[in-house]
Amino acid sequence: MLGMVLLGDRPISWRLPGIIEFALIELLVVLAAYRISKSYLASLIALVFVAADPTLQATAVTAMLDIHVAFFVALFVFALAYGSNLGSSVALGLAGATKLSGAFGWPVLLIKALKEENSFVRFFSTVVIVPGIAFLLPELPIIMAIGFVPWVREFLGSFQWHLSYKGSNPHTSPFWEWFINYRPFPFHFDPNVFAETNPVLLISMVVLILAVPWLYKRKPGILAPFMVFWSTIGFFALQYVLGGKTQFSFYATVLVPPASVVMGVALNELLRREAFKSSLTFYWEKMRGLKEWALEKAVRRKANPSESPQD
């Protein structure tokens, strides 16, 4: 909306905010991964996953709400990584105001507040008051336009819509199909723009369940983005069970920032740097040995010109 107000009602005005947010998501993911791991390599791995993600790319250029949700979820993960309860609360509220799936990481904030806040007032502020205020602020234009009571009625009524079956659709993709990029949602044909998921990223988050206890001991900060990912999946599963069976692949956009942070930190730990350093040392020693052998042969040929090159 802000893009349209500033730049006019044109396609680029709708899309520019999402494109800018895509770049900001990359920055937030890199900073969060570095904060948790203290490793540039982990940040680089996380950046590769988020920058190459087809879901983020597609929703950014088509002005879908999901790119904005992903931005605020990335901000939420960033604030969690830096230990800011206030920042986490505000980011979560803004994510939920953009689309309710943005608030699916709320249990992570709740658990964090239970562990850290030593008074009921601070706890309640962290998990309810601050997110609630952040949620309501972007709603003020609508509230002022239609009135508070009609807004509340519409908001509560939306849950019935979210939890209802919308009928058959050839592009419906329940949450478990996102893991294998089954039935990506088409935004545009010729050129083809589809909300394709990244199976490598999503399936790896399943595999990493087995490694989380070890990873947590080495890098405790990895648990927060990992739980944001699975909390979000859990709420999508709950939506499906309660009747909201019309799900689409672009809903998975919100999963990419936390998953990318986790993958950056996890791969940096699981694929140890020592393995790369040892391998590079091996190659360097072999190259140096080859160089010394070549110099020795050159000296011998110079000293004995009659020596066969094959010798």
Order of alpha helices (4+ residues) and beta strands (2+ residues): alpha-alpha-alpha-alpha-alpha-alpha-alpha-alpha-alpha-alpha-alpha-beta-beta-alpha-alpha-alpha-alpha-alpha
